[in-house]
Amino acid sequence: MSSEKCFTTGWAEYELIDAGGGKKLERWGKVITIRPELQAYFKSGKPFEEWYRMAHWEFVAKSSQSGKWKRLKESAPEEWTISYKKLDFHLKLTKFKHVGLFPEQKINWDYISEKLGEQERFLNLFAYTGAASIVAKQRGANTFHVDSVKQLISWAKDNMELSKLENIKWVHEDALKFAQREFKRGNKYKGIIMDPPAYGIGAKKERWKLEEKIDELMENASKILEQNGFLILNTYSPKVDVKVLEGKAKYHFKQRAIEVNGLWMKTTTGKELYYGNLLRVT
């Protein structure tokens, strides 16, 4: 068991250029964005004047949940594509400040690619636009993609087709309920990844908070994970800290190797930005 800083990195098509002053500056292919970032409470490496000379778009928050994008350059596209290795992802501006990809997850994509083999079963819960699903499918895994939002499943399908892959199994359902049903059906998985939001709305508009569901999520994951399988769990909630994750993992995954770390990324200017906690069970 360990708890320390774990660093993920960008790649040719993604760069975390700078962060500070409650914002972060990122390059997605040739498109540069400015987005709010609560964890960027320090001073930025570059002055904001330089940020605005570089950026194509800035997200202006209206509330903690939504906002709108401000165009900073006339030529700025609203939709575009970037690559990771031989995979392609369709990006677009959303009212939730995201563009359809969470680049800090690269550390998990690499791990999945290393650990999964052909025809092994892989489950992506809270799967969003499906980057982990696409990586697993590229490895030849029998991949199940679960999300409660139909539009996100459609977006993930676009990414699969862009990457010239096929036959991911799409499941429009609440992630926890699907895991419970899989246990009853006797199905198990070599790999499971969960990246639950701090709070969410299920397929039937039911509301839930991660701190209230984390124990149930881990319990059900433990029931459907193969004996030699792996679990990846990301959390980004102040109410689910490293100690909580360690304690629940120890309880539900006895006799397993457990690693819990803070997930970080360095900017090109040398700043360190926190992206929540990362749990791995092997």
N, C-alpha and C positions, 0 to 999 in steps of 0.2 A: 504494500500500500504506500503510495507516495502522494504528496500534494505540493506542487510548485508551479512555476510559470512554464507553460508549454507554448511554443511559438509556431504558428502557421506562417506561410509565406505566399506572396503573390506569384505570378508567372508571366510569360511574355505578353499575354493579352489583358492582364489585370495588374494594377499597381495602386497601392495605398500611398499616395504621394505625401500627404501631410495631414495633421490633425491638431486641433487646439481651439480654444475659444468656443467650445460647444458645437464644433463642426468637424467634418472630415472631407478631404479632397481626394477623389479617386479617379483613376483612368480605366475605362472599360473599352478595350480596343483603342479606337481613336477618339472616343467620347469621354469628356471629363465632367464630373459632377461634383457639386457641393451639397452635402446632406447634413442635417442635424445629428449630433452624437453626444449623448449625455456623459459618456465616459471621457470625452475630450475636454476635461476641466482645466487643462494646463494651457500654457501659451503655445501658439503654433510656431513651427519652425520657419515658415515663410510669412511675410506680412499678407494680410487679406487682400490688399491691392493687387498683389501678384497672383493670388488665387483667382481673382475675378478676371484678370487678363487671360488666364489659361482656360477657364471653365466654359462649358457649353450650356449647362443647366444648373439651377439651384433649386432645391426643394424648400419651400416656405411653409412651415407648419401652421395650421389653423388651430389645431388642438393636439393632444397627445396621440390621437388616433389617425388624423388625416391632415391633408394640406394640398398645396398645388405646386406645380413646377413653373419656375420663371425662366424663360429663354434668355440666355446671355449672349448667344451668337446666332445670327440669322440662319446660318447653314446647319444648325444643330438638328439632327434627326430625332424623331420621337420613338422610333423603333430601329433596332440594328442587331447584328449577330456578332458574338465573339466565340473563340475556340479555347478548349482546354485539351491538350494533347490532340487526339483525333476526333474529339467530340465538339459539337456545335450547339450553342445556346442562343435562343431568341430573347433579346432584352427589350423592354419597353417601360415607359414611365407609368407609375401607378400612384394613386392618391394616398397610398400608405407609405410613401417615400422609397419603397424598394423598386428595383428594376428587374427582378426575376431571378437573381442569383445571389447566394451568400458566399462570397469568396473565402471567408475564414474557414469554410467547410473543406477546403482543399486538403487539409491534413487528414480528414476522414475519407475523402475520395481516394487518396493514395493508399490508405490503410485497407480499404475495401478491395481495391485492385490487387493488393498484395496477398490478401487472405482468402479471397473467394476463388473457387475453381468451377469448371464447367459443370452444369446441371445441378450445382448445389443451390439450395433454396435460400433466397434473400428477401427480407421484409423491410420495407421503408414505411414507417408510420409518421404521420404529420408530414407527408412527402413533398408538399408544395409543388414547385415546378420540376422536380424530379432529377436533379443532378446526380444524387447518389444512386437512384434507380438506373439512370443511363450508364453510369460507371459499372454497376453490377452486371447489367445486361451485356455490356461490351466484353466482360470477362466470361460470358456464356452462362451466367447464373440464371436459374429459374426465379424471376423477379416479380414480387408483388408490391404494388404501389398503392398506398391507402391515404386518401385525403377526404375531408368532409365538404370541400368546395368544388363544384363541378367545373367552374371556369379554370381553376388551377390544374385539374386533371387534363383539360383540353390543352392548356399551355404545355404541360409535361409531354403530352402526345406529340405536339409540334416539335419539341426538343428531340424526342426519340426519332422522329422521321428526318429531321435535319441531320442527325448523326448516322442516318442510314441503318438504323436498327429496327427490330420488330418484336412483337409478341411479349411485351411487358403486360402483366395482368393488372388491369386498372380496377380499383375498388373504391366506390364512392360511399364511404361509411365513416362513422366515428371510430377513431383509431383504437381506443380502449375496448369498445364493444367488439370490434373485429378480432382483437387479440383474445378476448374471452371466448368467442365462438371458435377460433382456431384451436384453442385448448380442448374444447368439447369435441371437436372433430378429430382430435388426435394428431394434428399437424405440427411439425417442428421445423425449425430453420437453422441453417448454419450461421447466418449473420442477421442481426437486427439492428437498425438504426432508428433512433427517435430524437426528433428535434422539436419538442413541443413548445408552443408559445407560452409566455407567462400567464396569459389568460386567453380563453378561446371560446368559440361558439361551434357547437356540433352540427351534424347534418340536419338535425331537427330543431335547430336554433336554441338548443340547451346551452346554458352558460356554465363554465367551470373555471377554476383557478388551479394553477399547477401545484401550488403547495398543498392543496386538498386532494390531488389526484396522483402525486408522485409515487406514493407507496403502492397504490393499486396498479399503476403502470409497471413498476418494477416487478411486482408479484406476478402479473400476467406474462411479462416478458420472460421471467425465469421458468415458467411452465412450458413455453413453446420454443425455448432455446435448446439446441442439441447439446449433448454433453461436452463436445469439443468445439462448440460454437463460440461466437463473440457477440457482445452487445456494445453499441456505441450510444451514449446519451448525452445530448447537449442541453444545458439549461441557461436561461438568461433571465433569472428572477432573483431579486435580493432576498426573497423569503425562502429560497432553496439554495443554501450555501454549501460549501465543501463538506462541512461536518454532517449536514443532513444527508447528502449524497453518500458519503462513506458509510454512515450508520445503516441506511436502508439497503445499500448494496451488500454489506456484510451479512445482514439478516436474510436477504432473499437469495444470495448467491454464495452459500457456504461452500468451502473447499475450492473456491475459484480465485484466480489472480484478479485483483481489483486495483485500478489506478484512477485517481481523481486529481485533475490539475486545473488551474486557471488557464483559459485559452487567450492568447495574446497575438498581436501582429505588430511588427515594426514598420513605421513609415519610412519612406525614402529619406526623409529629413532626420531620421533617428529617434523619433518619438515612439513610445510604446502604448498601444491601445488595447484595452481589455474587451473581450468578446464573450464573457460568461465562463461557465465551468464545463469541463469535458470529462465524462466518466467512460472508462473502458473496462469491460469484464471479459476475461478469456479463460 
